[in-house]
Amino acid sequence: MMRSSFRGGEVWGRRGGARQLKQLGGGMKAFPGRLGIAVLALLICTLSLFSMIGVTRPSNQVEDVDVNKLWRTADSGGWRSSSAPRSYWHPPPNESNGYLRVRCNGGLNQQRSAICNAVVAARIMNATLVLPELDANSFWHDESGFPGIYDVDHFIKTLRYDIRLVERLPEISSHGKTKKMKSYQIRPPRDAPLSWYTTTALEKMRKHGSIYLTPFSHRLAEEIDDPELQRLRCRVNYHALRFKPHIMKTSSEIVNKLRANGHFMSIHLRFEMDMLAFAGCLDIFMPEEQKILKGYRQKNFAKKVLVYRDRMLIGKCPLTPEQVGLILRSMGFDNSTRIYLAAGELFGGDRFMKPFRTMFPHLQNHSTVGPEKLEDNARGLAGAAVDYMVCLLSDIFMPTYDGPSNFANNLMGHRLYYNFRTIIQPDRKALAPIFLDIEEGRGAGSEERIRRVMSKTKFGGPHKRVPPESFYTNSWPECFCQVSPKNPADECPPNNVLEVLDGQLQGDVSERVETSNRTHERRGLIY
């Protein structure tokens, strides 16, 4: 993918200035010296003038973004995704230390990250993971749970080399009665280190046989100093977590319809009440709308004084639909561009969508191109899952708010892993002064200013993860490898890695059977 940059002339002249000279002689005797100094000063000024011209001229030139290149995947730089183990990876031991239950709260993608963390926790604790519970919260009103969204058999099969998995806790017999096994409930600390799981949590597991961690959102630190555990997260996120066949089928049908006439892009338009109230970006709304947002914020978030202009200037306000349109138009996308909108109910009504629709009339969502039966659960997990898959498979994806938006962050990470698919990630902080000027009636030259900012945008290629960027947004370099690496640590694993893991697993199973047979023979149970 093209990386746009600005080229300026190299400043090599000197800053001119009067210099006090001590007079060494007088009259005509000093004239040659003064003449030499004057000539030198003239030469320096001339060179400085040409140097300054070389600097200032390119600053008014903005290198255009090549839209045609954006429809293709970004430049991989010789990297490809790989989450297979690169060192000895032992199969799950013969016996586990107990059962691990987790309740994954939040929306679909927050739950997805929690599932990845649960698998890592089970691995380091040598625990048997019970199929994670998905919180049926008041927003989703969705009781479908894990089996209703994900392919359970595929999940268990994919992770067979990593952990032990069961769909439910076993029943236990006591005094001739059979009852469900109970779990000791613990509230894990936020972003807990690995050591918390291998000490505090493990101690309770050994004591009670089963522990129940709730809530389980952001309960394991993202930055782990163990590449193999990070790759395990990627195996869960990008391989084991596969949506149910009916969700995959619906997503595929939508993508086929959208792509029937060529390329299409997807946009996560996070212009919704909860996010706007959280961000504190209220001034663009009418008084009655501001009252609604303030009430929602007071009910759901901590009390805090938030000033709209200040929030804008630090890039904390979601882009409005019109701002999204201005960005795309400045980059060179025309009104024939087909766009899929992944969004809930937009706040503020059609008056915010109308300018965007005027610029880009070919707008779709899962309600307009999806089957009617999807509408019954459009706000539930199934609707979010379809949006996720369509955005993953689109030619270009553009988030409009990637702060606490798990949907956008996880999608950017998945698209990076999925062959560096193009991402347009606007720098809201750099764009804020331009949009504020437009709001205040100073819109002259705004398109060129926007284009200048967007020409510096990352478009989805491999790049170093820099805080606060999440591991789930960018798993490079842990989950990537190079066929011809400069660093041996970046070398791709052998193509038969699954055969090796399967051999290790089968050998471990055979060893268990032999051990069990010897035990039974000693007890006289085998004749």
KOLFIPA-853752 format. One record per residue (C-alpha): residue number from 1; x, y, z. Coordinates in steps of 0.25 Angstrom, whole numbers. Layout:
! residues N
{marba NUM {X Y Z}}
...
This chain:
! residues 527
{marba 1 {0 0 0}}
{marba 2 {5 14 -3}}
{marba 3 {10 22 8}}
{marba 4 {8 36 5}}
{marba 5 {18 46 10}}
{marba 6 {23 61 9}}
{marba 7 {36 64 3}}
{marba 8 {42 77 7}}
{marba 9 {55 84 2}}
{marba 10 {67 82 12}}
{marba 11 {70 95 20}}
{marba 12 {85 97 18}}
{marba 13 {86 112 18}}
{marba 14 {89 120 30}}
{marba 15 {81 131 38}}
{marba 16 {86 144 34}}
{marba 17 {89 155 45}}
{marba 18 {98 167 48}}
{marba 19 {111 164 54}}
{marba 20 {119 173 62}}
{marba 21 {133 173 56}}
{marba 22 {145 179 63}}
{marba 23 {152 189 54}}
{marba 24 {166 185 52}}
{marba 25 {170 196 43}}
{marba 26 {165 209 37}}
{marba 27 {162 216 24}}
{marba 28 {165 209 10}}
{marba 29 {173 199 18}}
{marba 30 {161 192 24}}
{marba 31 {153 193 10}}
{marba 32 {157 179 4}}
{marba 33 {152 173 17}}
{marba 34 {139 180 18}}
{marba 35 {137 177 3}}
{marba 36 {139 162 5}}
{marba 37 {130 162 17}}
{marba 38 {119 169 8}}
{marba 39 {121 159 -3}}
{marba 40 {120 147 7}}
{marba 41 {107 153 13}}
{marba 42 {101 155 0}}
{marba 43 {104 140 -4}}
{marba 44 {99 135 9}}
{marba 45 {86 143 7}}
{marba 46 {84 138 -7}}
{marba 47 {86 123 -3}}
{marba 48 {77 125 9}}
{marba 49 {66 131 -1}}
{marba 50 {67 119 -10}}
{marba 51 {67 109 2}}
{marba 52 {55 116 8}}
{marba 53 {48 115 -6}}
{marba 54 {51 100 -6}}
{marba 55 {45 98 8}}
{marba 56 {32 106 6}}
{marba 57 {28 102 -8}}
{marba 58 {25 87 -4}}
{marba 59 {17 91 8}}
{marba 60 {6 96 -1}}
{marba 61 {6 83 -9}}
{marba 62 {-2 71 -3}}
{marba 63 {1 58 -9}}
{marba 64 {-12 51 -13}}
{marba 65 {-17 38 -8}}
{marba 66 {-18 27 -19}}
{marba 67 {-32 22 -17}}
{marba 68 {-30 11 -27}}
{marba 69 {-19 5 -18}}
{marba 70 {-27 6 -5}}
{marba 71 {-37 -4 -11}}
{marba 72 {-26 -15 -11}}
{marba 73 {-19 -20 2}}
{marba 74 {-8 -12 8}}
{marba 75 {7 -15 6}}
{marba 76 {11 -27 15}}
{marba 77 {26 -24 15}}
{marba 78 {28 -39 14}}
{marba 79 {20 -43 26}}
{marba 80 {8 -52 27}}
{marba 81 {-1 -56 39}}
{marba 82 {3 -68 47}}
{marba 83 {-2 -72 61}}
{marba 84 {3 -86 61}}
{marba 85 {13 -90 72}}
{marba 86 {28 -88 69}}
{marba 87 {34 -95 81}}
{marba 88 {30 -108 88}}
{marba 89 {16 -107 92}}
{marba 90 {12 -118 101}}
{marba 91 {-3 -124 100}}
{marba 92 {-12 -122 112}}
{marba 93 {-7 -130 123}}
{marba 94 {-14 -143 127}}
{marba 95 {-21 -137 139}}
{marba 96 {-25 -123 141}}
{marba 97 {-25 -115 154}}
{marba 98 {-40 -112 153}}
{marba 99 {-51 -105 145}}
{marba 100 {-51 -91 141}}
{marba 101 {-64 -83 138}}
{marba 102 {-65 -69 133}}
{marba 103 {-76 -59 130}}
{marba 104 {-73 -50 118}}
{marba 105 {-80 -37 120}}
{marba 106 {-82 -26 110}}
{marba 107 {-85 -26 95}}
{marba 108 {-81 -36 85}}
{marba 109 {-66 -32 83}}
{marba 110 {-64 -29 98}}
{marba 111 {-68 -43 100}}
{marba 112 {-59 -48 89}}
{marba 113 {-47 -42 96}}
{marba 114 {-51 -48 109}}
{marba 115 {-52 -62 103}}
{marba 116 {-38 -61 97}}
{marba 117 {-34 -57 111}}
{marba 118 {-41 -69 118}}
{marba 119 {-34 -79 109}}
{marba 120 {-20 -73 113}}
{marba 121 {-24 -73 127}}
{marba 122 {-28 -88 126}}
{marba 123 {-15 -91 119}}
{marba 124 {-6 -85 130}}
{marba 125 {-15 -91 141}}
{marba 126 {-16 -105 135}}
{marba 127 {-31 -104 137}}
{marba 128 {-42 -110 129}}
{marba 129 {-50 -98 123}}
{marba 130 {-65 -99 123}}
{marba 131 {-71 -93 111}}
{marba 132 {-71 -78 114}}
{marba 133 {-84 -71 117}}
{marba 134 {-88 -59 109}}
{marba 135 {-95 -48 118}}
{marba 136 {-110 -46 113}}
{marba 137 {-110 -31 118}}
{marba 138 {-121 -21 117}}
{marba 139 {-115 -15 104}}
{marba 140 {-115 -27 96}}
{marba 141 {-127 -34 101}}
{marba 142 {-121 -47 96}}
{marba 143 {-122 -60 102}}
{marba 144 {-115 -68 91}}
{marba 145 {-102 -70 98}}
{marba 146 {-89 -76 93}}
{marba 147 {-96 -88 86}}
{marba 148 {-106 -78 79}}
{marba 149 {-95 -70 73}}
{marba 150 {-82 -78 71}}
{marba 151 {-79 -92 65}}
{marba 152 {-77 -100 78}}
{marba 153 {-71 -113 72}}
{marba 154 {-61 -104 63}}
{marba 155 {-57 -97 76}}
{marba 156 {-54 -109 84}}
{marba 157 {-47 -116 72}}
{marba 158 {-38 -104 69}}
{marba 159 {-33 -103 83}}
{marba 160 {-31 -118 86}}
{marba 161 {-16 -116 86}}
{marba 162 {-17 -104 95}}
{marba 163 {-27 -107 107}}
{marba 164 {-37 -116 112}}
{marba 165 {-51 -112 109}}
{marba 166 {-65 -116 113}}
{marba 167 {-79 -111 110}}
{marba 168 {-84 -111 125}}
{marba 169 {-79 -115 139}}
{marba 170 {-80 -130 142}}
{marba 171 {-91 -135 152}}
{marba 172 {-86 -141 165}}
{marba 173 {-91 -152 174}}
{marba 174 {-92 -150 188}}
{marba 175 {-100 -158 198}}
{marba 176 {-107 -165 187}}
{marba 177 {-112 -153 181}}
{marba 178 {-107 -146 168}}
{marba 179 {-105 -131 167}}
{marba 180 {-98 -120 160}}
{marba 181 {-84 -117 164}}
{marba 182 {-83 -103 171}}
{marba 183 {-73 -92 167}}
{marba 184 {-66 -83 176}}
{marba 185 {-69 -69 171}}
{marba 186 {-57 -58 170}}
{marba 187 {-57 -44 164}}
{marba 188 {-44 -43 157}}
{marba 189 {-36 -30 157}}
{marba 190 {-36 -22 144}}
{marba 191 {-24 -25 135}}
{marba 192 {-19 -35 145}}
{marba 193 {-5 -41 142}}
{marba 194 {-2 -55 139}}
{marba 195 {3 -57 153}}
{marba 196 {-11 -54 159}}
{marba 197 {-17 -66 152}}
{marba 198 {-5 -76 155}}
{marba 199 {-6 -72 170}}
{marba 200 {-19 -66 176}}
{marba 201 {-28 -72 166}}
{marba 202 {-21 -86 165}}
{marba 203 {-21 -87 180}}
{marba 204 {-36 -85 181}}
{marba 205 {-38 -95 169}}
{marba 206 {-30 -106 176}}
{marba 207 {-38 -104 189}}
{marba 208 {-52 -104 183}}
{marba 209 {-50 -111 170}}
{marba 210 {-57 -101 161}}
{marba 211 {-56 -85 161}}
{marba 212 {-66 -75 154}}
{marba 213 {-59 -62 150}}
{marba 214 {-69 -51 148}}
{marba 215 {-70 -41 142}}
{marba 216 {-59 -45 132}}
{marba 217 {-57 -33 123}}
{marba 218 {-42 -27 122}}
{marba 219 {-38 -37 134}}
{marba 220 {-25 -41 128}}
{marba 221 {-14 -31 124}}
{marba 222 {-12 -30 109}}
{marba 223 {3 -28 109}}
{marba 224 {9 -42 112}}
{marba 225 {23 -45 112}}
{marba 226 {21 -58 105}}
{marba 227 {19 -59 90}}
{marba 228 {13 -73 90}}
{marba 229 {2 -68 100}}
{marba 230 {-1 -56 91}}
{marba 231 {-1 -66 79}}
{marba 232 {-11 -74 87}}
{marba 233 {-20 -62 88}}
{marba 234 {-19 -61 72}}
{marba 235 {-23 -75 70}}
{marba 236 {-35 -73 79}}
{marba 237 {-39 -60 73}}
{marba 238 {-36 -63 58}}
{marba 239 {-38 -78 57}}
{marba 240 {-46 -84 68}}
{marba 241 {-57 -73 69}}
{marba 242 {-65 -76 57}}
{marba 243 {-80 -72 56}}
{marba 244 {-91 -81 54}}
{marba 245 {-94 -86 40}}
{marba 246 {-106 -77 38}}
{marba 247 {-99 -65 42}}
{marba 248 {-88 -68 32}}
{marba 249 {-98 -71 21}}
{marba 250 {-105 -58 24}}
{marba 251 {-92 -50 24}}
{marba 252 {-88 -56 11}}
{marba 253 {-101 -53 4}}
{marba 254 {-100 -39 8}}
{marba 255 {-85 -38 3}}
{marba 256 {-89 -44 -10}}
{marba 257 {-100 -34 -12}}
{marba 258 {-91 -22 -9}}
{marba 259 {-80 -27 -17}}
{marba 260 {-89 -31 -29}}
{marba 261 {-85 -17 -35}}
{marba 262 {-71 -16 -31}}
{marba 263 {-63 -12 -19}}
{marba 264 {-70 -7 -6}}
{marba 265 {-65 -1 7}}
{marba 266 {-71 -3 21}}
{marba 267 {-72 8 32}}
{marba 268 {-74 7 47}}
{marba 269 {-82 19 49}}
{marba 270 {-82 21 64}}
{marba 271 {-91 32 65}}
{marba 272 {-100 26 76}}
{marba 273 {-106 31 89}}
{marba 274 {-97 23 98}}
{marba 275 {-84 27 91}}
{marba 276 {-88 42 90}}
{marba 277 {-92 43 104}}
{marba 278 {-79 36 109}}
{marba 279 {-70 45 100}}
{marba 280 {-77 57 105}}
{marba 281 {-79 63 91}}
{marba 282 {-92 70 93}}
{marba 283 {-92 84 87}}
{marba 284 {-95 81 73}}
{marba 285 {-109 76 77}}
{marba 286 {-122 83 80}}
{marba 287 {-125 86 95}}
{marba 288 {-135 75 96}}
{marba 289 {-125 65 90}}
{marba 290 {-114 70 100}}
{marba 291 {-124 68 111}}
{marba 292 {-125 53 107}}
{marba 293 {-110 51 106}}
{marba 294 {-107 58 119}}
{marba 295 {-118 49 126}}
{marba 296 {-112 36 120}}
{marba 297 {-98 41 124}}
{marba 298 {-102 44 138}}
{marba 299 {-109 30 139}}
{marba 300 {-98 22 133}}
{marba 301 {-84 29 135}}
{marba 302 {-76 35 146}}
{marba 303 {-79 50 148}}
{marba 304 {-69 59 140}}
{marba 305 {-69 73 134}}
{marba 306 {-67 71 119}}
{marba 307 {-65 83 110}}
{marba 308 {-69 80 95}}
{marba 309 {-57 88 89}}
{marba 310 {-47 82 98}}
{marba 311 {-52 68 95}}
{marba 312 {-51 71 80}}
{marba 313 {-37 76 81}}
{marba 314 {-32 64 87}}
{marba 315 {-39 55 78}}
{marba 316 {-50 49 87}}
{marba 317 {-62 52 79}}
{marba 318 {-68 42 69}}
{marba 319 {-68 47 55}}
{marba 320 {-81 51 50}}
{marba 321 {-87 45 38}}
{marba 322 {-85 58 30}}
{marba 323 {-70 59 35}}
{marba 324 {-68 44 30}}
{marba 325 {-74 49 16}}
{marba 326 {-64 61 16}}
{marba 327 {-52 52 19}}
{marba 328 {-56 42 8}}
{marba 329 {-59 53 -2}}
{marba 330 {-45 59 1}}
{marba 331 {-38 46 -2}}
{marba 332 {-44 45 -15}}
{marba 333 {-56 35 -14}}
{marba 334 {-67 39 -22}}
{marba 335 {-82 38 -21}}
{marba 336 {-83 24 -28}}
{marba 337 {-75 18 -16}}
{marba 338 {-84 7 -9}}
{marba 339 {-83 8 6}}
{marba 340 {-88 -2 17}}
{marba 341 {-92 4 30}}
{marba 342 {-90 -4 42}}
{marba 343 {-97 4 53}}
{marba 344 {-108 4 63}}
{marba 345 {-119 15 64}}
{marba 346 {-112 28 60}}
{marba 347 {-115 39 70}}
{marba 348 {-121 52 65}}
{marba 349 {-129 46 54}}
{marba 350 {-128 48 39}}
{marba 351 {-123 63 39}}
{marba 352 {-109 57 42}}
{marba 353 {-110 46 31}}
{marba 354 {-115 55 20}}
{marba 355 {-102 63 17}}
{marba 356 {-95 49 17}}
{marba 357 {-105 43 8}}
{marba 358 {-105 55 -2}}
{marba 359 {-90 52 -3}}
{marba 360 {-91 37 -4}}
{marba 361 {-104 32 -8}}
{marba 362 {-101 17 -9}}
{marba 363 {-102 14 6}}
{marba 364 {-107 0 11}}
{marba 365 {-108 -7 25}}
{marba 366 {-112 -21 29}}
{marba 367 {-127 -16 29}}
{marba 368 {-127 -12 14}}
{marba 369 {-118 -24 8}}
{marba 370 {-120 -35 19}}
{marba 371 {-132 -45 20}}
{marba 372 {-144 -40 27}}
{marba 373 {-143 -50 38}}
{marba 374 {-130 -43 43}}
{marba 375 {-138 -31 47}}
{marba 376 {-144 -39 58}}
{marba 377 {-131 -39 65}}
{marba 378 {-124 -27 58}}
{marba 379 {-120 -21 72}}
{marba 380 {-116 -35 78}}
{marba 381 {-103 -42 76}}
{marba 382 {-107 -48 63}}
{marba 383 {-108 -35 57}}
{marba 384 {-95 -30 62}}
{marba 385 {-88 -43 57}}
{marba 386 {-94 -41 43}}
{marba 387 {-88 -26 43}}
{marba 388 {-75 -32 48}}
{marba 389 {-74 -42 37}}
{marba 390 {-78 -32 26}}
{marba 391 {-68 -22 31}}
{marba 392 {-57 -32 32}}
{marba 393 {-59 -36 17}}
{marba 394 {-61 -22 11}}
{marba 395 {-50 -17 3}}
{marba 396 {-48 -5 12}}
{marba 397 {-52 -2 26}}
{marba 398 {-53 11 33}}
{marba 399 {-55 13 48}}
{marba 400 {-61 26 52}}
{marba 401 {-58 24 67}}
{marba 402 {-47 15 72}}
{marba 403 {-46 19 87}}
{marba 404 {-54 9 95}}
{marba 405 {-60 3 83}}
{marba 406 {-57 -12 84}}
{marba 407 {-64 -14 70}}
{marba 408 {-55 -5 63}}
{marba 409 {-42 -9 70}}
{marba 410 {-45 -24 69}}
{marba 411 {-48 -22 54}}
{marba 412 {-36 -14 51}}
{marba 413 {-28 -26 58}}
{marba 414 {-35 -36 50}}
{marba 415 {-33 -29 37}}
{marba 416 {-19 -28 39}}
{marba 417 {-18 -43 42}}
{marba 418 {-26 -45 30}}
{marba 419 {-16 -42 20}}
{marba 420 {-14 -27 23}}
{marba 421 {-28 -23 18}}
{marba 422 {-29 -8 16}}
{marba 423 {-33 1 28}}
{marba 424 {-35 16 27}}
{marba 425 {-33 21 41}}
{marba 426 {-35 36 42}}
{marba 427 {-27 44 52}}
{marba 428 {-38 51 59}}
{marba 429 {-29 60 67}}
{marba 430 {-22 65 55}}
{marba 431 {-35 67 48}}
{marba 432 {-42 74 60}}
{marba 433 {-37 88 57}}
{marba 434 {-42 87 42}}
{marba 435 {-56 82 46}}
{marba 436 {-57 93 57}}
{marba 437 {-54 103 47}}
{marba 438 {-65 98 38}}
{marba 439 {-75 98 49}}
{marba 440 {-71 113 52}}
{marba 441 {-73 117 37}}
{marba 442 {-58 117 33}}
{marba 443 {-58 105 23}}
{marba 444 {-50 111 12}}
{marba 445 {-39 102 8}}
{marba 446 {-44 91 17}}
{marba 447 {-44 80 7}}
{marba 448 {-29 82 4}}
{marba 449 {-26 82 19}}
{marba 450 {-34 69 21}}
{marba 451 {-26 63 10}}
{marba 452 {-13 67 16}}
{marba 453 {-16 60 29}}
{marba 454 {-22 47 22}}
{marba 455 {-9 46 13}}
{marba 456 {-2 43 26}}
{marba 457 {-12 32 30}}
{marba 458 {-8 17 33}}
{marba 459 {-15 8 23}}
{marba 460 {-14 -5 29}}
{marba 461 {0 -10 27}}
{marba 462 {9 -16 38}}
{marba 463 {13 -6 49}}
{marba 464 {19 -6 63}}
{marba 465 {8 -6 74}}
{marba 466 {9 7 82}}
{marba 467 {1 9 95}}
{marba 468 {-11 11 96}}
{marba 469 {-12 2 84}}
{marba 470 {-18 -11 88}}
{marba 471 {-12 -25 85}}
{marba 472 {-26 -28 79}}
{marba 473 {-25 -16 70}}
{marba 474 {-10 -20 65}}
{marba 475 {-4 -34 68}}
{marba 476 {8 -31 60}}
{marba 477 {19 -36 61}}
{marba 478 {15 -48 71}}
{marba 479 {4 -53 61}}
{marba 480 {12 -51 48}}
{marba 481 {24 -57 42}}
{marba 482 {33 -56 30}}
{marba 483 {37 -66 20}}
{marba 484 {51 -60 18}}
{marba 485 {53 -53 31}}
{marba 486 {65 -45 35}}
{marba 487 {62 -49 50}}
{marba 488 {61 -64 53}}
{marba 489 {50 -61 63}}
{marba 490 {41 -56 51}}
{marba 491 {43 -69 43}}
{marba 492 {30 -76 39}}
{marba 493 {27 -89 46}}
{marba 494 {28 -102 38}}
{marba 495 {16 -105 29}}
{marba 496 {13 -118 37}}
{marba 497 {12 -112 50}}
{marba 498 {-2 -117 52}}
{marba 499 {3 -131 49}}
{marba 500 {13 -130 60}}
{marba 501 {3 -125 70}}
{marba 502 {-6 -136 66}}
{marba 503 {5 -146 68}}
{marba 504 {8 -140 82}}
{marba 505 {-6 -141 86}}
{marba 506 {-8 -155 81}}
{marba 507 {5 -159 88}}
{marba 508 {-1 -153 100}}
{marba 509 {-14 -160 99}}
{marba 510 {-7 -174 97}}
{marba 511 {1 -171 109}}
{marba 512 {-11 -168 117}}
{marba 513 {-18 -181 112}}
{marba 514 {-5 -189 116}}
{marba 515 {-4 -183 130}}
{marba 516 {-19 -186 132}}
{marba 517 {-18 -200 127}}
{marba 518 {-6 -203 137}}
{marba 519 {-14 -197 148}}
{marba 520 {-26 -206 145}}
{marba 521 {-17 -218 144}}
{marba 522 {-11 -215 158}}
{marba 523 {-25 -214 163}}
{marba 524 {-29 -227 156}}
{marba 525 {-39 -220 147}}
{marba 526 {-34 -225 134}}
{marba 527 {-33 -240 131}}
